Every structure is written in structure tokens, then in C-alpha cells.
């Protein structure tokens, strides 16, 4: 049995791991819990533990082992479960493709905006038999204070990173065509991925602080002189994931600090 609550002076930080991050090294585990939700089962059991002095709860977005494709992730169950156990700050780790010329493989991006191209996903908690229609403001999808903490960690660790970026969220599970990426670029997207939405919007509906930590694992289609291969993606993950983990270890205590 595990405790769901953070220490009195800390806010529980949730980490959602994507491709390449199905487990969190350095996490001193205190237990796991399968959480039942009104929206079905989350992708995996919640893993509770400590990173240094900071209580965290970790969830593998695609399951552990990696088995759930992006369009079939139960985003509503995942976010509801994290909120239910007391997480108030969520870091979503995402593997993405680079569109912007500075955002090549193994580069880290802390995006500030997102465009949703997905369809057919459970994208809101506000549906069914409702007493009233609810709209949320989504002008700025990522919590700026949390973004600043990640950016400062990347700077302190001297990691190759960008402190801006528009995330184009596509349906998957296939990769995009070169023409689709050209369209994304015309729309203003700097990176492309398949799991950024509806995760960010669901977090906003639950009034959670939410931030994306993106690792570029390949040039997007048409942005290099060769086709995209899994070997290329795996090499970028191997090269860049150490930096992602170092950023998480450095950032969580600041993310979990109670407001003054």
C-alpha cells in the first residue's frame, strides 16, 4: 500500500513518460497503485516514489512495456488518475520530430504553444449528461512558471535546447508525409508529435499545472535527405534521454515547491 499524498511542504509532481521513458531511473519507489477511473483504466499502474526529497508519481503513457499506440492512449483515465491521487503539477515527456531548423535529433524543446490535428480521441471530461456546458481558456496551454523551471534546468545542465516551440499534434500511429510536414510548417509548427493532445487540454480542464518536455528523436518527413528509420529514432533516444532524466531530477524539487 502506498500513500497518495506528498509531504506537507511539497506538491506531488506527476511525470508522464512517453516513448523512451517507460520507467524512471533514480526513482526511489515507495509502491504502485492501479487506479480505477470513471473513464476506464490508465495506461499503467501509477508508480509512487521520491526523486531526492521530492514526492513524485510516474505513469508510462504507452504502458510498460510500450504497447499502446498514441491514438489509443486513454488520456482521460491517465489525467483523472493523476489528479485523483493528488498530483497538481504534471510534466509530459514527449518524443517529437523536428521541423524548425534548430531542432534536430537529441535536441530538447520546451514548447509554448500547440496546434491540435488529432481526431476521434476522448478529448474532454465535459460530455454526457451535464448540468451545464463548461468552456476553459486554453490561450496558453503550458504553465509558464513550470516552463521557466525546465528552461533554467536545461541551461544549468548546458543541454542543447529551445525555450520556445509550437507543437503540432497529429493522429498517428503512422508518421507524417513530407507534404503534411510542409503544411505543419506553414501553420507555424516547430515540432510534431502524436501525444501532446488531448493531454494538455485535459490537464487544463482539471486545473493542473502542465508542461511539455520534448525530445526530438528525428527530423520530420522531408526535412532531411533520407527516410525516417527506427534505428535513427532509437539512436536519438539513446543520445538524448540522459539529458531528459537529468532535467527531471533537477527540476522536480522546484516544480513541487509549495507556493509562498
Backbone bond lengths (Angstrom), bond angles and torsions (degrees), N, CA, C in turn:
res aa  C-N    CA-C-N  psi(-1)  N-CA   C-N-CA  omega(-1)  CA-C   N-CA-C  phi
1 X - - - 1.461 - - 1.518 109.02 -
2 X 1.313 116.69 139.62 1.458 120.88 -178.99 1.504 110.42 -120.68
3 X 1.295 115.77 157.00 1.461 119.65 174.13 1.516 109.36 -86.36
4 X 1.330 116.78 142.87 1.456 121.60 -179.79 1.518 111.71 -91.16
5 X 1.304 118.11 -12.39 1.456 120.46 -168.55 1.519 111.47 -101.98
6 X 1.319 115.27 143.10 1.456 120.88 175.43 1.523 109.21 -75.32
7 X 1.330 115.39 167.06 1.454 120.13 173.04 1.526 108.70 -57.40
8 X 1.356 117.33 153.26 1.463 120.31 -173.54 1.518 114.01 -53.98
9 X 1.331 118.42 -32.79 1.454 120.56 -176.21 1.518 112.79 -100.37
10 X 1.316 117.92 13.60 1.454 121.17 -179.51 1.526 109.71 -129.64
11 X 1.328 115.97 147.16 1.461 122.25 171.93 1.522 108.34 -94.55
12 X 1.323 117.42 132.24 1.460 121.46 178.79 1.521 109.65 -64.55
13 X 1.318 116.53 127.19 1.464 122.75 -179.84 1.524 109.18 -102.83
14 X 1.321 116.86 128.25 1.454 122.31 175.24 1.516 110.69 -97.88
15 X 1.323 116.14 137.08 1.463 121.96 177.05 1.524 107.68 -122.10
16 X 1.326 115.80 122.14 1.464 120.98 176.72 1.525 107.03 -104.17
17 X 1.329 115.68 113.73 1.451 120.92 -177.77 1.515 111.73 -89.58
18 X 1.320 116.60 136.04 1.453 121.35 178.76 1.517 111.04 -104.46
19 X 1.335 116.10 -153.53 1.456 121.39 179.17 1.527 109.70 -56.72
20 X 1.335 116.02 127.20 1.455 121.35 -179.84 1.514 113.55 91.98
21 X 1.340 117.42 -7.32 1.458 120.32 -179.64 1.526 108.61 -136.89
22 X 1.332 116.04 71.83 1.461 121.28 178.01 1.520 111.92 -91.55
23 X 1.320 117.17 -10.85 1.458 122.86 175.31 1.515 107.16 -148.21
24 X 1.324 116.54 156.60 1.460 120.83 -175.26 1.511 109.48 -114.98
25 X 1.332 116.01 106.19 1.459 120.60 176.30 1.523 109.81 -64.03
26 X 1.317 116.88 145.16 1.455 120.40 179.78 1.503 113.48 88.54
27 X 1.343 117.25 -7.86 1.454 121.07 177.78 1.520 109.05 -79.46
28 X 1.302 116.41 118.92 1.458 121.90 175.76 1.523 107.57 -83.54
29 X 1.320 115.76 96.44 1.463 121.02 -170.41 1.524 111.37 -70.46
30 X 1.327 114.33 137.43 1.464 120.91 174.46 1.514 112.18 -114.15
31 X 1.342 116.97 2.45 1.455 119.26 176.39 1.511 112.64 145.22
32 X 1.320 115.48 168.20 1.451 122.70 177.31 1.523 109.37 -124.02
33 X 1.315 114.98 156.91 1.460 119.44 177.96 1.513 109.84 -147.51
34 X 1.314 116.71 132.58 1.463 122.60 171.11 1.522 106.66 -90.74
35 X 1.307 117.37 120.24 1.453 122.26 -176.26 1.527 109.72 -104.54
36 X 1.314 116.49 125.53 1.465 121.06 173.58 1.518 108.76 -85.44
37 X 1.322 115.97 135.87 1.465 119.86 -177.83 1.528 109.66 -129.01
38 X 1.341 117.41 161.55 1.468 120.31 175.09 1.519 112.96 -63.87
39 X 1.335 116.62 -11.92 1.466 121.91 -174.79 1.525 112.17 -108.79
40 X 1.324 117.08 10.76 1.451 120.42 -179.49 1.516 111.51 102.62
41 X 1.322 115.84 -162.34 1.456 120.63 -175.66 1.521 111.52 -88.51
42 X 1.329 117.39 139.10 1.466 120.15 170.23 1.526 110.71 -64.80
43 X 1.317 115.41 171.84 1.460 121.07 -176.43 1.521 113.18 -62.44
44 X 1.338 116.92 -29.80 1.462 121.86 -175.08 1.525 107.94 -161.47
45 X 1.328 117.39 166.53 1.460 119.06 172.09 1.526 110.64 -60.68
46 X 1.324 115.99 148.31 1.457 120.80 173.95 1.521 108.46 -77.79
47 X 1.328 115.92 133.15 1.466 121.67 179.26 1.525 108.01 -108.01
48 X 1.336 116.05 118.15 1.458 121.77 -179.25 1.523 109.61 -96.86
49 X 1.325 116.25 149.97 1.452 118.81 177.66 1.501 112.23 178.68
50 X 1.318 115.08 -164.71 1.459 123.26 -178.94 1.526 108.80 -127.01
51 X 1.310 115.97 135.13 1.459 122.59 164.98 1.522 105.42 -111.56
52 X 1.325 116.63 102.76 1.454 119.87 -169.81 1.507 109.32 65.52
53 X 1.329 116.92 -125.85 1.460 120.66 178.79 1.521 112.40 -98.03
54 X 1.330 117.25 10.05 1.458 120.82 -174.33 1.536 111.68 -103.15
55 X 1.330 117.92 121.45 1.474 120.09 174.13 1.530 110.45 -69.59
56 X 1.324 116.34 132.96 1.452 121.60 178.68 1.522 109.49 -135.55
57 X 1.318 114.37 159.11 1.460 121.11 171.60 1.524 106.83 -129.81
58 X 1.322 115.94 129.19 1.465 121.86 -173.84 1.526 110.04 -112.63
59 X 1.337 115.52 138.54 1.459 121.74 177.48 1.522 108.92 -134.23
60 X 1.335 116.14 126.84 1.467 121.27 176.31 1.529 108.55 -82.42
61 X 1.337 116.97 111.39 1.460 122.22 -173.31 1.530 112.45 -58.64
62 X 1.310 116.91 -38.93 1.464 121.25 -177.06 1.526 112.74 -98.06
63 X 1.336 116.82 12.08 1.457 120.45 -176.12 1.513 110.61 86.76
64 X 1.324 114.76 168.48 1.466 120.74 178.21 1.529 107.85 -137.32
65 X 1.349 117.32 103.40 1.466 127.29 9.87 1.529 112.90 -72.83
66 X 1.329 114.48 168.62 1.461 124.00 -179.15 1.528 108.76 -63.03
67 X 1.359 117.06 111.59 1.463 119.39 -173.99 1.523 114.00 -145.87
68 X 1.333 118.74 -12.32 1.463 121.24 -175.20 1.520 109.05 -102.41
69 X 1.345 118.69 119.24 1.469 119.80 -179.66 1.532 110.98 -70.20
70 X 1.325 116.82 160.13 1.474 120.25 -172.87 1.523 114.16 -55.07
71 X 1.337 117.26 -40.57 1.468 119.38 -175.55 1.525 112.85 -75.92
72 X 1.351 117.24 -9.54 1.456 119.97 179.55 1.523 113.12 -111.97
73 X 1.325 117.73 5.71 1.462 120.51 173.69 1.526 108.38 -63.57
74 X 1.333 116.85 135.49 1.463 120.58 177.66 1.530 108.13 -87.56
75 X 1.318 115.35 79.26 1.462 120.82 -175.09 1.524 111.47 -61.14
76 X 1.311 117.52 -37.84 1.465 119.87 -179.14 1.524 110.88 -64.54
77 X 1.326 116.82 -44.92 1.462 119.22 178.93 1.526 110.73 -63.86
78 X 1.323 116.90 -40.95 1.465 120.46 -179.23 1.525 111.66 -60.29
79 X 1.328 116.98 -50.54 1.463 119.99 -177.55 1.523 111.42 -70.20
80 X 1.315 117.04 -39.11 1.470 119.76 178.83 1.524 110.15 -61.48
81 X 1.328 117.39 -42.79 1.465 121.30 -179.00 1.526 111.13 -64.09
82 X 1.321 117.06 -44.48 1.470 119.89 -179.70 1.522 110.74 -63.67
83 X 1.321 116.74 -41.80 1.458 120.17 177.17 1.529 111.19 -65.04
84 X 1.318 116.33 -39.34 1.468 121.75 -177.68 1.525 112.19 -61.40
85 X 1.331 117.14 -36.96 1.469 119.35 -178.06 1.523 112.31 -87.35
86 X 1.330 117.35 0.64 1.449 119.58 171.71 1.505 117.10 107.88
87 X 1.333 118.78 4.19 1.468 120.13 176.73 1.523 109.38 -69.12
88 X 1.307 116.47 132.56 1.465 121.42 -179.81 1.520 112.26 -116.99
89 X 1.312 117.04 -13.88 1.468 123.22 177.31 1.525 107.00 -127.00
90 X 1.329 116.71 129.06 1.463 121.54 -178.06 1.521 109.70 -122.20
91 X 1.330 115.74 129.88 1.463 121.69 170.87 1.525 107.63 -107.28
92 X 1.321 116.73 116.01 1.452 121.09 175.33 1.516 109.93 -95.42
93 X 1.330 117.04 115.46 1.463 121.66 177.97 1.524 108.20 -91.53
94 X 1.327 116.56 125.55 1.459 121.33 -173.86 1.520 111.06 -129.97
95 X 1.330 116.71 134.00 1.467 122.18 168.02 1.520 107.73 -85.15
96 X 1.328 116.53 130.06 1.465 120.16 -174.05 1.522 110.18 -136.00
97 X 1.338 114.75 165.33 1.452 121.66 172.71 1.514 109.98 -100.06
98 X 1.331 116.51 146.39 1.452 121.45 -177.49 1.524 112.39 -91.47
99 X 1.328 116.34 128.80 1.457 122.91 174.33 1.530 109.86 -108.88
100 X 1.306 116.67 -48.50 1.463 122.24 177.64 1.533 109.74 -61.09
101 X 1.316 115.90 141.78 1.466 120.85 -174.58 1.512 115.04 -61.68
102 X 1.332 117.84 -21.86 1.462 120.90 179.14 1.519 112.90 -91.33
103 X 1.330 117.49 -3.15 1.463 121.04 -170.50 1.521 110.45 -111.97
104 X 1.336 115.02 70.98 1.454 121.43 -179.85 1.517 111.93 -93.60
105 X 1.326 117.29 -177.90 1.462 121.96 -176.94 1.521 113.19 -54.31
106 X 1.334 115.46 138.19 1.469 126.81 179.76 1.525 112.98 76.00
107 X 1.333 117.69 3.13 1.462 122.27 176.39 1.527 109.15 -81.46
108 X 1.317 117.00 143.28 1.461 122.66 179.42 1.525 109.28 -101.19
109 X 1.328 116.16 136.47 1.461 121.93 -179.96 1.527 108.95 -126.94
110 X 1.321 116.26 131.57 1.465 121.88 171.48 1.521 105.86 -110.53
111 X 1.340 117.98 89.82 1.465 120.77 -171.65 1.520 112.03 -68.66
112 X 1.352 114.47 158.29 1.458 120.14 177.50 1.524 112.92 -116.25
113 X 1.341 117.05 -7.93 1.465 120.29 179.25 1.521 110.02 -146.60
114 X 1.333 115.17 165.96 1.462 120.42 -178.74 1.527 109.24 -147.65
115 X 1.327 116.32 146.47 1.465 122.77 171.46 1.525 106.97 -123.12
116 X 1.322 116.42 130.60 1.463 122.20 -174.14 1.521 110.70 -98.21
117 X 1.336 116.56 116.37 1.461 122.49 175.35 1.531 111.44 -111.29
118 X 1.329 117.33 8.49 1.460 120.21 -177.67 1.525 110.66 -79.26
119 X 1.308 115.99 166.47 1.462 120.95 178.78 1.531 109.25 -151.99
120 X 1.321 115.88 154.00 1.460 121.39 173.03 1.514 115.11 72.95
121 X 1.316 118.25 10.74 1.463 121.01 179.41 1.535 109.15 -97.16
122 X 1.344 115.98 154.32 1.448 119.67 173.49 1.515 108.91 -71.04
123 X 1.340 117.07 96.87 1.457 120.82 -165.13 1.529 114.13 -105.21
124 X 1.343 117.92 2.39 1.453 119.53 -179.94 1.526 110.17 -152.92
125 X 1.334 115.49 152.07 1.458 121.09 171.24 1.523 110.96 -85.96
126 X 1.324 116.63 -13.60 1.463 120.98 -173.64 1.521 110.66 -95.21
127 X 1.326 115.95 77.62 1.452 121.18 175.54 1.520 108.91 -154.17
128 X 1.324 115.87 166.26 1.456 120.06 -178.34 1.518 110.75 93.95
129 X 1.316 116.71 -144.58 1.457 123.01 -176.27 1.531 109.01 -84.26
130 X 1.323 116.45 89.73 1.459 122.05 -175.22 1.526 110.79 -105.46
131 X 1.314 115.48 151.26 1.459 120.56 173.57 1.521 111.44 -81.22
132 X 1.337 116.34 -26.58 1.462 120.72 -179.75 1.521 108.43 -158.27
133 X 1.318 115.98 156.39 1.454 121.63 175.68 1.527 108.38 -81.79
134 X 1.332 116.40 135.98 1.463 121.13 -179.34 1.521 109.52 -120.15
135 X 1.312 116.08 131.84 1.461 122.51 176.06 1.526 108.40 -117.83
136 X 1.310 117.22 140.14 1.462 120.87 175.90 1.524 109.31 -111.69
137 X 1.322 115.90 150.03 1.456 120.15 170.26 1.526 108.26 -77.19
138 X 1.320 116.26 130.61 1.468 121.00 -178.34 1.519 110.03 -130.91
139 X 1.334 116.27 27.62 1.465 120.88 -177.84 1.517 111.56 -57.37
140 X 1.323 115.27 -41.96 1.464 120.99 -178.34 1.527 107.23 -125.39
141 X 1.347 116.88 98.14 1.467 121.39 -167.82 1.520 114.91 -71.31
142 X 1.329 117.78 -18.35 1.459 120.67 -177.82 1.526 109.82 -114.53
143 X 1.312 115.97 140.03 1.458 121.73 -178.18 1.523 109.48 -70.38
144 X 1.336 116.10 119.56 1.459 120.20 -171.88 1.525 112.07 -65.03
145 X 1.327 118.44 -38.59 1.466 119.36 -179.76 1.518 111.03 -63.27
146 X 1.334 117.62 -37.54 1.462 121.12 177.59 1.525 110.59 -70.67
147 X 1.322 116.99 -37.51 1.471 119.94 176.02 1.518 110.36 -59.55
148 X 1.337 117.46 -43.54 1.460 120.48 -177.91 1.520 110.92 -62.74
149 X 1.326 117.19 -36.70 1.463 120.56 178.81 1.527 110.24 -64.41
150 X 1.332 117.59 -44.60 1.468 120.19 178.73 1.537 110.84 -64.91
151 X 1.318 116.10 -41.61 1.463 119.60 -179.28 1.525 110.58 -62.86
152 X 1.322 116.54 -44.54 1.466 119.92 179.36 1.526 111.27 -63.96
153 X 1.334 117.55 -34.46 1.466 120.26 176.81 1.521 110.99 -66.78
154 X 1.342 117.25 -43.57 1.460 120.43 177.78 1.522 111.10 -61.12
155 X 1.337 116.25 -40.19 1.466 120.20 178.36 1.524 110.84 -64.81
156 X 1.329 116.68 -44.78 1.464 120.39 -177.61 1.520 111.76 -65.01
157 X 1.339 116.09 -31.73 1.462 120.88 -179.52 1.528 112.50 -89.15
158 X 1.334 116.52 0.04 1.473 122.64 179.57 1.528 111.76 56.36
159 X 1.339 115.76 42.79 1.465 121.13 179.28 1.526 109.92 -91.74
160 X 1.319 115.81 145.55 1.459 120.51 173.69 1.525 108.22 -66.86
161 X 1.337 116.81 117.39 1.457 118.89 -173.73 1.524 110.62 -153.53
162 X 1.323 115.26 163.91 1.461 122.74 171.97 1.524 108.22 -124.52
163 X 1.335 116.24 135.99 1.457 120.63 -177.73 1.523 112.23 -96.36
164 X 1.324 116.46 21.66 1.462 122.69 178.15 1.516 107.80 -150.24
165 X 1.311 115.64 171.58 1.454 119.34 173.41 1.513 111.20 152.04
166 X 1.316 115.45 141.38 1.464 121.74 172.49 1.519 107.57 -100.22
167 X 1.327 116.00 121.19 1.464 123.75 -178.46 1.531 108.12 -90.84
168 X 1.319 117.29 118.05 1.458 121.75 172.48 1.518 109.41 -91.62
169 X 1.334 117.01 114.07 1.463 121.79 -176.37 1.527 109.59 -96.06
170 X 1.332 116.58 113.58 1.458 122.39 -177.43 1.532 110.56 -107.41
171 X 1.330 115.47 169.12 1.455 120.76 -169.52 1.523 114.28 -75.20
172 X 1.337 117.62 -40.68 1.456 119.17 -175.14 1.522 111.45 66.05
173 X 1.346 118.26 -173.34 1.458 124.10 0.37 1.534 114.33 -79.78
174 X 1.335 116.78 -7.40 1.472 117.64 177.70 1.521 109.38 -69.95
175 X 1.331 116.05 156.76 1.452 120.41 171.26 1.527 109.94 -77.02
176 X 1.294 116.12 167.18 1.456 121.51 -173.57 1.532 111.06 -81.26
177 X 1.335 116.38 159.48 1.457 120.60 170.61 1.521 109.13 -80.35
178 X 1.339 115.44 162.79 1.460 119.24 177.20 1.526 111.21 -61.42
179 X 1.333 117.23 -35.96 1.467 120.62 178.53 1.525 110.87 -67.20
180 X 1.314 116.87 -38.09 1.462 119.92 177.64 1.525 110.83 -64.96
181 X 1.318 116.79 -40.67 1.460 119.74 178.59 1.530 109.94 -66.20
182 X 1.334 117.19 -38.56 1.465 119.95 176.52 1.526 110.31 -60.73
183 X 1.320 116.51 -39.19 1.468 120.26 176.49 1.532 110.94 -64.68
184 X 1.341 116.32 -44.12 1.458 119.87 178.10 1.528 110.69 -58.33
185 X 1.328 115.61 -41.52 1.463 119.92 179.82 1.525 110.47 -64.22
186 X 1.337 117.00 -42.03 1.469 119.71 177.31 1.522 111.13 -62.70
187 X 1.322 116.10 -32.89 1.466 120.92 178.20 1.523 112.74 -73.87
188 X 1.326 116.79 -11.74 1.461 120.21 178.14 1.509 114.75 103.52
189 X 1.344 117.99 10.22 1.464 120.32 -178.87 1.528 110.47 -78.10
190 X 1.324 115.11 140.87 1.463 122.14 177.68 1.517 112.85 -103.35
191 X 1.340 115.99 -28.85 1.461 122.47 178.01 1.522 108.01 -137.40
192 X 1.329 115.87 161.40 1.461 120.14 179.54 1.524 108.37 -135.37
193 X 1.323 115.69 137.72 1.454 121.69 178.12 1.516 109.88 -152.98
194 X 1.321 115.96 179.44 1.464 120.43 -173.33 1.526 114.05 -118.40
195 X 1.343 117.88 -1.46 1.461 119.10 -172.71 1.531 113.46 -125.62
196 X 1.321 117.96 5.93 1.457 120.05 -178.08 1.513 114.07 -70.46
197 X 1.337 116.37 -26.69 1.456 122.24 178.42 1.534 108.82 -130.12
198 X 1.327 117.35 143.85 1.468 128.00 9.19 1.524 114.32 -90.35
199 X 1.322 117.77 16.40 1.459 120.67 -174.63 1.529 112.00 -54.61
200 X 1.334 117.03 -47.89 1.461 120.58 -177.18 1.524 111.39 -63.85
201 X 1.335 117.19 -41.84 1.462 120.52 -178.25 1.524 111.54 -69.15
202 X 1.322 117.17 -38.08 1.460 120.28 177.93 1.522 110.95 -64.23
203 X 1.332 116.73 -39.36 1.458 119.90 175.74 1.524 110.48 -60.80
204 X 1.329 116.37 -40.56 1.461 120.15 179.02 1.534 110.58 -65.02
205 X 1.324 117.80 -39.74 1.462 120.08 177.90 1.520 111.99 -61.21
206 X 1.333 116.83 -32.31 1.458 121.59 178.79 1.528 112.60 -88.65
207 X 1.340 116.69 3.66 1.461 123.21 179.37 1.537 111.91 60.23
208 X 1.329 115.33 37.70 1.455 121.57 176.44 1.527 109.62 -94.44
209 X 1.320 117.03 145.42 1.460 120.08 167.65 1.525 107.32 -70.69
210 X 1.332 116.80 134.35 1.464 120.66 -175.01 1.515 109.39 -141.42
211 X 1.341 115.09 137.90 1.460 120.59 178.75 1.520 108.29 -144.23
212 X 1.332 116.09 148.22 1.463 122.02 178.93 1.524 109.65 -104.97
213 X 1.314 115.14 134.40 1.468 122.52 172.56 1.521 106.70 -115.60
214 X 1.323 116.25 100.80 1.453 121.15 -173.75 1.521 112.50 -98.03
215 X 1.328 115.79 134.00 1.463 121.72 173.32 1.529 108.03 -112.96
216 X 1.332 116.24 119.24 1.465 120.38 177.84 1.528 108.47 -73.51
217 X 1.332 116.41 124.15 1.462 120.30 -176.91 1.528 112.42 -113.45
218 X 1.322 117.07 -4.75 1.469 120.67 176.46 1.523 108.34 -168.62
219 X 1.347 115.43 156.81 1.456 118.82 165.90 1.521 108.24 -70.68
220 X 1.318 117.37 138.17 1.458 121.03 177.87 1.529 109.84 -63.66
221 X 1.324 115.58 161.85 1.464 121.44 -175.89 1.525 111.25 -54.96
222 X 1.327 115.20 131.91 1.454 121.05 178.77 1.513 114.64 83.96
223 X 1.334 118.22 -2.24 1.460 121.30 -179.15 1.527 112.11 -98.57
224 X 1.327 116.97 3.47 1.468 121.60 174.28 1.523 107.79 -139.01
225 X 1.320 115.76 177.96 1.472 119.51 -176.46 1.520 112.16 -94.81
226 X 1.339 117.82 16.70 1.459 119.69 -179.70 1.532 109.43 -145.97
227 X 1.318 116.41 163.80 1.457 120.15 177.46 1.529 109.00 -75.04
228 X 1.313 115.19 160.39 1.466 121.30 -177.70 1.522 109.14 -82.09
229 X 1.313 117.33 132.81 1.461 122.00 179.27 1.520 109.98 -122.17
230 X 1.331 116.30 154.09 1.460 120.29 176.70 1.527 111.18 -65.09
231 X 1.324 116.38 -31.26 1.464 119.04 177.60 1.523 110.72 -62.04
232 X 1.333 116.57 -40.95 1.464 121.41 177.39 1.525 110.67 -62.26
233 X 1.327 116.21 -45.03 1.462 120.90 -179.19 1.526 110.72 -64.07
234 X 1.324 116.71 -45.03 1.467 120.34 -179.29 1.521 111.42 -63.75
235 X 1.328 116.91 -36.61 1.467 120.00 178.86 1.526 110.88 -65.66
236 X 1.339 117.00 -40.68 1.463 120.49 178.96 1.521 111.11 -67.30
237 X 1.329 116.36 -37.62 1.469 119.97 176.74 1.526 109.56 -62.81
238 X 1.336 116.60 -46.29 1.468 120.14 179.24 1.523 111.07 -59.65
239 X 1.330 116.01 -38.83 1.460 120.44 -177.03 1.527 111.97 -74.76
240 X 1.334 116.69 -38.32 1.459 120.03 -170.28 1.512 116.53 -98.72
241 X 1.339 118.49 -20.06 1.456 119.91 -172.70 1.521 112.55 -67.85
242 X 1.328 118.16 -28.45 1.463 119.69 177.21 1.527 110.35 -60.86
243 X 1.330 116.82 -38.78 1.454 120.88 177.90 1.515 111.90 -67.24
244 X 1.331 116.64 -40.02 1.467 120.87 177.29 1.528 110.30 -60.12
245 X 1.327 116.44 -47.02 1.465 120.14 -179.30 1.520 111.30 -64.88
246 X 1.337 116.82 -39.42 1.465 119.88 177.87 1.526 110.42 -63.34
247 X 1.333 116.85 -39.46 1.455 119.95 177.51 1.522 111.48 -63.37
248 X 1.324 116.63 -42.47 1.466 119.73 179.09 1.521 110.77 -62.62
249 X 1.331 116.11 -45.75 1.464 119.54 -178.62 1.532 110.94 -62.00
250 X 1.318 116.28 -36.59 1.467 119.98 -178.88 1.525 111.35 -77.47
251 X 1.333 117.71 -31.98 1.463 121.84 -169.19 1.520 114.03 -87.56
252 X 1.337 117.96 -31.35 1.467 118.89 -165.91 1.521 113.15 -61.41
253 X 1.324 117.67 -35.43 1.462 118.46 -178.56 1.523 110.75 -66.06
254 X 1.346 117.14 -33.65 1.467 120.61 176.97 1.523 110.46 -74.26
255 X 1.336 116.64 -39.40 1.459 119.94 178.22 1.528 111.63 -64.27
256 X 1.326 115.88 -32.62 1.453 120.47 -177.07 1.509 115.20 -91.61
257 X 1.336 116.77 -0.83 1.458 119.09 -179.96 1.516 109.94 -66.93
258 X 1.327 116.26 129.40 1.462 119.57 -179.91 1.519 109.87 -64.85
259 X 1.352 116.55 141.01 1.452 118.73 178.06 1.523 111.87 -60.62
260 X 1.323 116.41 144.85 1.471 120.53 -179.82 1.523 110.07 -82.93
